[in-house]
């Protein structure tokens, strides 16, 4: 039969791709289910979705069982069944991805979804000859995946401090052209607390140049407040792309906090060595 011949050819081309992608999915899901892959996920959605269960069983164990089934179908060469099962998994993923897009992205969940897509891609060859249903589900999957990728990238773009630790519990966002910001930097610097970080943001090319001059002054031995004060009188310096990228990350983090303006003080948790509220 013509239909069976097409299925056989497709099955031969994806004979190795399906089991390999499915086996990777099994390993990923089991690792996550046993709690050994926490370091693999760097987004907040992991903590939000990790406790999700269906009929009392973790989604990761459901995923491991599903990938194991796809692995078995791939080894047996049951291409039609593999294609149908992978398509159903991708359709379920569309719903899950849409929920994550409205809440918070889970990086390892996105990776598992990507492996479902690879299984389908290996089972449906050539993809251009696939039916409308397959192309429709894949299109919906990519549409649901895209906002999650952007949200994850935004979350992973951690802000960069000109002084202080990257993981500072107290973060002061400041602009070099803001007089109140310079006062705030000087006041917070005098506290000498190890949990305070100073994060510059640039709203114009002038700000970028002043921040570059401030960094140059700090490299010559000046403190941040002194370097910031003298930046307006210093000679122009070259501004590289890495500084612009770091300032962009700071601006994204700053705007994510929905601030009213600068200086903007952000407190994450409660610093352990906070001696007194009189620091303000």
Number of C-alpha atoms within 10 A of each C-alpha: 5 6 7 10 10 11 18 14 14 20 25 17 16 21 20 16 20 31 24 19 24 27 20 16 28 25 14 23 26 18 17 23 21 11 11 11 14 15 8 13 16 16 19 16 19 18 14 14 17 17 12 12 13 9 6 7 12 17 20 24 19 16 22 24 16 20 30 19 18 29 25 17 21 28 15 13 22 18 27 16 14 25 24 15 20 25 24 16 18 24 17 14 24 22 14 17 25 18 14 22 21 10 15 20 29 25 20 20 25 19 14 23 23 18 24 27 21 18 29 29 20 27 31 26 18 12 14 8 10 11 10 9 10 19 15 11 18 19 13 16 23 14 14 20 22 13 17 24 16 13 18 21 14 15 19 13 16 15 23 24 22 18 17 18 16 17 15 19 17 22 23 22 26 24 25 24 19 13 13 14 19 20 14 20 23 17 14 19 18 11 11 9 16 14 18 24 26 23 26 26 28 20 13 10 9 13 17 20 20 26 27 21 24 27 20 16 20 18 12 10 11 15 17 21 20 16 22 24 20 15 22 17 9 14 9 12 13 7 13 9 8 9 14 15 13 20 23 19 19 22 19 17 20 24 11 11 10 9 13 8 11 17 21 18 16 17 12 10 8 10 15 8 9 12 9 7 6 6 11 7
